[in-house]
């Protein structure tokens, strides 16, 4: 049975769920579809759904499409408690020419994502959606993130877990990212691998 056959949005209510996998395997698409389900089928009040969109804007690097925000897949996400950034997320590996730039990108992304997580933690809602958790996890605390997730009654997040995004100086980051995603696979109610 494929990932797409296993996903039943109704059964995700009241649980904490992670969708993880390689680039271009539907992680953001299905996350946006879950928000659509909550709004259009279940008719939940949009402001009870907080959205933290950590993904960089969609870009093409060589033959690889990376990034993509929830609004690209479902425009009505904007009616939810869509917590905005004061800045822009940078694809850390693919935008860096060396280790110094890689680290600067990670630090910038951490500052932005941690501010958004703190905003949510201070004003939690019953539903929490996080697009591209791996951006925060490059430098952020996995235990802090899990504590914040537990403030919601229903959580759906997604994370990159693959090998296609790499550079000659980002091997350590890739190993760290993989281990932190594996922590969530083990410590969350549900996890689905997209391939």
C-alpha positions in Angstrom: 0.0 0.0 0.0 1.4 3.4 -1.0 1.7 6.5 1.2 -1.2 8.0 -0.8 -3.5 5.0 -0.1 -2.7 5.1 3.7 -3.6 8.8 4.2 -7.0 9.3 5.7 -7.4 12.9 6.9 -10.3 12.2 9.3 -8.1 9.7 11.2 -5.4 12.4 11.8 -7.6 14.5 14.0 -6.5 14.5 17.6 -3.1 13.1 16.7 0.4 14.4 16.0 1.5 13.4 12.5 4.7 13.7 10.5 5.0 13.4 6.7 8.6 12.9 5.6 10.5 12.1 2.5 12.5 13.1 -0.5 12.0 16.3 -2.5 9.0 16.4 -4.9 7.1 13.5 -3.2 4.0 15.4 -2.1 4.8 16.4 1.4 3.7 20.1 1.0 0.8 19.1 -1.3 -0.7 16.7 1.3 -0.1 19.1 4.1 -2.1 21.8 2.2 -4.8 19.2 1.4 -5.1 18.6 5.1 -5.7 22.3 5.8 -8.3 22.3 3.0 -10.0 19.3 4.6 -10.1 21.0 8.0 -11.6 24.2 6.4 -13.9 22.8 3.7 -15.0 19.4 5.0 -14.8 19.7 8.8 -15.7 23.4 8.7 -13.3 24.4 11.5 -12.9 28.0 12.4 -9.8 29.1 10.3 -8.2 31.0 13.2 -8.1 27.8 15.3 -5.5 26.5 12.7 -2.0 27.9 13.1 0.3 27.6 10.1 4.1 27.9 10.3 5.4 27.8 6.8 9.2 27.3 7.1 9.7 26.3 3.5 11.7 28.5 1.1 9.9 29.8 -1.9 9.8 27.3 -4.7 13.0 27.4 -6.8 14.7 25.3 -9.4 18.4 24.4 -8.9 19.7 22.6 -11.9 17.1 19.9 -12.5 15.9 19.9 -8.9 12.8 21.7 -7.7 13.0 22.6 -4.1 10.8 24.5 -1.6 7.2 25.4 -2.1 4.9 27.0 0.4 1.4 25.9 1.4 -0.1 28.9 -0.3 1.2 27.6 -3.6 -1.1 24.6 -3.2 -4.1 26.0 -1.3 -4.6 29.8 -1.3 -7.2 29.7 1.5 -4.5 28.9 4.0 -4.1 32.6 4.3 -7.4 32.7 6.3 -5.9 30.6 9.0 -3.7 31.9 11.8 -0.8 32.1 9.2 2.1 33.3 11.2 4.3 35.5 8.9 8.0 36.0 8.9 10.0 39.2 9.1 12.4 38.1 6.4 12.8 35.2 4.0 13.8 31.6 4.5 16.9 30.7 2.4 17.5 27.2 1.0 20.7 26.7 3.1 22.7 24.1 1.1 21.7 25.2 -2.4 22.2 28.9 -1.8 25.6 28.6 -0.2 29.0 28.6 -2.0 31.0 27.4 1.0 30.6 26.3 4.7 30.6 29.9 6.0 27.6 30.8 3.8 25.9 27.5 4.7 26.2 28.4 8.4 25.0 32.0 7.8 21.9 30.6 6.0 21.2 28.1 8.8 21.5 30.9 11.4 19.2 33.2 9.6 16.6 30.5 9.1 16.9 29.5 12.7 16.3 33.1 13.9 13.1 33.4 11.7 11.7 29.9 12.5 12.4 30.1 16.3 10.6 33.5 16.5 7.5 31.9 14.8 7.6 28.9 17.1 7.7 31.2 20.1 4.8 33.2 18.7 2.8 30.0 18.4 3.9 28.7 21.9 2.7 31.9 23.5 -0.7 31.7 21.7 -1.4 28.1 20.9 -4.4 26.9 18.8 -5.9 23.5 18.7 -4.5 22.8 15.2 -0.8 23.3 14.3 0.6 22.9 10.8 4.3 23.1 10.0 5.6 23.0 6.5 9.3 22.0 6.3 10.2 21.4 9.9 13.7 20.4 8.8 14.6 24.1 8.2 14.2 24.7 12.0 15.8 21.4 12.9 19.1 22.4 11.2 20.0 24.4 14.3 16.9 24.2 16.6 16.2 21.9 19.5 14.2 18.8 18.6 12.9 18.6 22.2 11.8 22.2 22.2 10.0 21.6 18.9 8.3 18.5 20.3 7.2 20.4 23.4 5.6 23.1 21.2 3.9 20.6 19.1 2.4 19.0 22.2 0.5 22.4 22.8 -1.7 21.4 19.9 -4.4 18.8 19.9 -3.9 18.0 16.2 -0.5 18.5 14.5 0.5 17.8 10.9 4.1 18.7 9.9 6.4 17.6 7.1 10.1 17.3 6.8 12.8 16.6 4.2 14.3 13.2 4.6 16.4 12.3 1.6 19.7 12.6 -0.4 18.9 14.8 -3.4 19.7 18.1 -1.6 23.4 18.2 -1.1 26.6 20.0 -1.7 30.3 19.1 -1.2 30.4 20.9 2.1 27.0 20.0 3.7 27.5 16.4 4.6 27.4 17.0 8.4 24.2 19.0 8.1 22.6 16.2 6.1 23.5 13.6 8.8 22.2 15.9 11.6 19.0 16.6 9.7 18.3 12.9 9.1 18.9 12.0 12.8 16.6 14.8 14.0 13.8 13.7 11.6 14.3 10.2 12.9 13.7 11.5 16.4 10.3 12.7 15.4 9.5 9.5 13.6 10.0 7.7 16.9 8.4 10.2 19.2 5.2 11.3 17.4 1.9 9.5 17.1 2.0 8.9 13.3 4.6 9.2 10.6 4.2 8.6 6.8 7.1 8.2 4.4 6.4 9.6 1.0 9.4 8.1 -0.8 
